[in-house]
């Protein structure tokens, strides 16, 4: 893709939004129990969270995450704190995230992965892994993220500074937003300091311990058909563009990307064969050498296509794994924390 020409095309696709406005159905949590356990503060738990070691301090009560239900029980996600252009695909679930269901099944994505360095702009091509928490990990996750405090400490201790590392925590009923080290807002609870570092460590360790999504599991796509000026062929404005190869009418899922305040919802692909084909295409980007000019991972850009019947109109495609807890049109809505 020619970056100069791409910029001109991107210029007509005017979209921008903050991650905080995520779409989807509200996932509610079921009741939680308590059992005997030990407790560590957020800052002390960072090292043990990343190593998977068990609790190490004195006796205390802790809140169960796994209640046997199919509902969302724990959500932790990192908000980018910066404007994402064009596509909502990288903001619906968070830049990094962890979602745990009542049966202890989790889904996790982490921007920071040693084997995939430089993931800053690759949030639009999220690779999700899944696994099941052991009883030991459930206990440690609950303790280190202070899961039993979220209800009484619910609040907005974040900020909207561009580039700020904002994290969002919720059990589906109560939510906490932490900016930087959770020291923003009014009178932030001191015990939450360092919570974001703990969450980031869990993103990495559970991603390493998890397994890839099954090839035929649903994926999510964003397909933009932007309006362009002039009648140049797509192959001249997007030098890496190729004919649309999928057995799917792009008009059924595409949009023009011109929304300004709210992102256009992404589209799920449930057909197993098409989902496997799209996932394989996405995954190949991470392992196969690609000319930098044609590598969407180099700058978070899309794969570019066109229909032979409309050679001047680009089709811009992004692909990510889909989490089963998502609403049909993408995202997992969580209750916003109360204002101080």
N, C-alpha and C positions, 0 to 999 in steps of 0.2 A: 504494500500500500504506500503510495506516495504521500509523505506527511504534509507537504504543502497543499496538495489537492484535498487530502483528507480534512485539513483544517477548514477549507472553504465549505466542504459539505457539512462538517460538524457545526459550522457557524449558523446554518439554517435550522439546526435541531436545537432549539433553545429550551433546555430543561435544567433545573437545579433545585435541590431540596436538602433539608437536614434529615439525617437518619432517624431522628426521634419520631417522625410520622410514619410508622410502619403499618401495613394493612393486613387484614385477615380476620378470621373468626376468633373470639376469645376462648382460650382453652382454660377450663376451670380445674382446680385441684380438689381432690377428695380430702377427707379428714386425715390427719397425721397422728401417729402415736409417738410414744417416747419410750426409750429403753435405756438401760444402764450403759454408760460409756465414759470416755474421757474427753477433755476439752483442751484445745489449743487456741491461742489468739490468732488473728489473721496474719500478723507479721511473722509470728513464730512458725506458722504452718507452711510457709512458702516452700521451704526446702523439702519437707516431708511430702507435700502434695506432688511435687515433681518426681520424687523418687518412688512414690507408692508405699512408703513405709507406714506402719501403723501408728496410732496415737501414743504419745509418750508422757503425758502429764497426768495430773491428779484426776480423781473421779468426779463426774458431773453428769447431768442429764443432757441428752441430745435428741434432736428431732428426727424422726424417720423420714426418709425421702420415698422409699419404696413401700407403697401401701397395697400393691397388687392390682391397681387399677390400670386402665388404658389412657388415663388423663395425664396432661402435663403436670409435673410436680415441682420441677426446678428448672429455671431458665437463667442463664448468665450470658450476656453478650456484650461485646465491645462495640461501641458506636464510633464511627470514624471521626466525628467532630468537624468534618470538612464537607464541602458541597460535592456531591457525586453528580457528574454530568451525564446526561442522556439516558442512562439505563437505571432502573430500580433493582436490577438483579443482584447487585452487591450490597444493598442496604436493607432488604426485606427481613433478613434473619440476623444481621449484624456482620461486621467485618470478621470477627472471630466469635464463636458461640459454643454453648453447651446446653442441650435440652435433654432432660431426663424424664422418662415416663414412669408411672407408678409401678410397672413391672421391672424396673431397674434397667430397661433398655435406654441407651443414650445415643445421641447424635452430636458430633463435635466437628468444628472446623477451626483451624488455627492459622493465622497469617504467618506465624513464626514457626517454620519447620526446617530443621537443619538440612534435610535432603532436598528441599525446594527453596533455596535462598531467594531473597529479593521479591517477596510476595506482596509488597506494598500496593501495587496496582493490579495484582492478580485476584483481588477480591471479587471481580466480576466473573471469575472462572472458578468459583469455590469448589474445593474437593472435600467432601464430607466423609467421615468414617463413623462407624457404629460399633457398639459393643454392649456388654451387660456388666453392670457394677457387681462386684463381689460384695458380700456383707461387710468385709473389712473396708473396702473402698467407699461403700455407702456411708459408713460411720465417719470415716476420715473426711470425705467430701462435705458432709453435713457440718462437722465440727469446724473445719478450716474455713469454710465460707460463712460461718455463723448463721446457718440456716434457721436456727431457732430464734434469732433476733430480728428477722426481716419484718415480721408483723408489727412488733412494738417500735422498731426503728424506721418504719416506712417513711420515706421523705426524699426530697430532691436536694442532694448535696453536690450537684454538678454545676457545670457552666456551659455556655455555648461558644466558647472561644474556638476559633478555627484552629484545628490541629490538636485540640485538647483530647486526652485519652479518657473518654467518658464510658463508663460501664453501667449496665442495667441489670438488676437482679430481681427476680420475681418468682413467687410460687403460684402465680395465676390469680391471686387475690390481693396480696400486698406486694409493693414494689419499692425498690431503693435505687436511686441513680447516684453514682459516684463519679465526680470529675477529678482527674489527676489522682491524688492519694485519698480521695473522699474527704477533703478538707474544705470544700466549697459550701455555698449556701449559708444558712443561719444555724449556728450551734451544731455542727456535725458531731455525731457521737464519736468520742475518741477511740472506742474499740473497733470502729470500722477502718481506721487508718491502716493502710497496707493491703486492704482487701483486694484491690485491683491486681496487685502483683500475684496474689494467691490464685486468683481466677486465671490469669495468663499462664501460670504454671500448670494448672489443670487442663487448660486447652491443649497444651503441648503434650502432656503425659498421656491423657486419654486418647488423643489423636494417634500417638505412637502405639498405644495398646489396642486400638480399634482395628476393624477390618474395612476394606472398601465396600461401598454399596454394591449390591448385586448388579450385574450388567443390565438386566432387564427392569430394574427398579425405575420408577418414574423420574424424569428430570424436569427441570424448569428452564424455559428459554425466554429471552426477550428478543424480538425481531422487529427492527425499526425500518420502515420504508420512507426515508426522509424526502421531503420535497426539495428538488434541486433546480437551480437556474441553468439555462442553457440546454443544449442537446448533445453534449459530448457522451460517447459511450462510457459505461461504467468502468470498463477496463482501462480507460485513460485517466479517470479521476481516482480510481482505486486499482492500482496496477496489479494487485494480487487477487482481484475478484475472479470468480469462476461461475459457471452456470449453476443454478439451483439444482442440487442432486437428490433431494428428498421427496419421498412419496407423500407429500402434504402440500396443499394449496397455501402458499405463504400469505395470501390475502385473508385467510381465516384466523391468523394469529398476529398479524403485523399491525403496527400503528405508526403515526408520523413523528412521534417523539417531541411534540411541540408544547407539552404541558410545562408550566412554570412553577406552580406551588406544590402540587402533589405529583408523585411519579405515576406513570401508567403501570398498572399491574402486569406482572409477568404471566406467562401461560404455561400450564402443566402439560407434559407429554406423557400420557399413560400407556400408549401402545407399546408393548414390550419390545418389538423388533425395532421400531423407530427410536425408542429410548436407548436401546443398546447401541444403535448406530451413532446417535448423537453423543452419548457418553464416551464411546471409543474415540470419536473425533476430538472431543475435549481433552481426554486423557493423553492422546497422542501429542498434544501441544507441549506437554511437560517432559517428554522423553525424546522426541525426534528433533534433530537439528533443523532449524528453520532460518532462512535468511532474515536478518533483523527487520528489514523493511516489510516483511510479510508476517512477522511474529506478533500476534495480538497481545501476547504476554509482556512484550517489551514496554507497553504503555497503557495497558488496560483496554485497548481498543477491541473492535469486533472482528469476526470473520466476515468477509465481504462476498456477496453473491449478486446475481442478476438473473432475471428470466429472459430466455432468448426472445420471447415475444415482446419484451420491454427492455431493450439493451441499454437505455439511458437512465434507468431507475435502479439505484442500489438497494440491496437488502442486507442489513447489518445485523449479525447474529451473535448472541452471547449464550452460554450454556452453563448451568450449575446443577449439582445434585439437589434433589427435592427431599425434604424431611416429611415423614408421614403426618406430623402434627400440623402441617400448614393448611391454611384455608385454600379453597379451590383456585383463587386467583393470587396466590402467593403471600407469604408472610405469616407470622404468628403474633397476633395482637395481645399485648399485655397491659394491665391497668397502669395508668400513669401515677407516679407517686404523689401524695398530697403535698401542696406547697406549704412552706413553713409559715 
